[in-house]
Amino acid sequence: MSPTARIRATSYITRTTPWGPQLLVFDYSSRPEAGTHLPGSGVEPGERPDAAAIREAVEETGIIGDLDLPR
């Protein structure tokens, strides 16, 4: 049995401050050995990767508002 490829989506969320741009990252306090992460997870069957990235960003951060998406 061969392993199934898993599609993942990740969001790079930035903000501009007087000190320069900042990237949103987080650590799991219950699993410090896991390291630092960006919001993201697996893409559900039939889901577009861009929609999955947005869904995960909202689920994991609670951030809502207008999106400045590249075209």
Secondary structure as UniProt FT lines:
FT   STRAND          8..10
FT   STRAND          14..17
FT   TURN            18..19
FT   STRAND          20..23
FT   STRAND          26..27
FT   TURN            29..30
FT   HELIX           32..34
FT   STRAND          36..37
FT   STRAND          40..42
FT   TURN            45..46
FT   HELIX           49..61
//
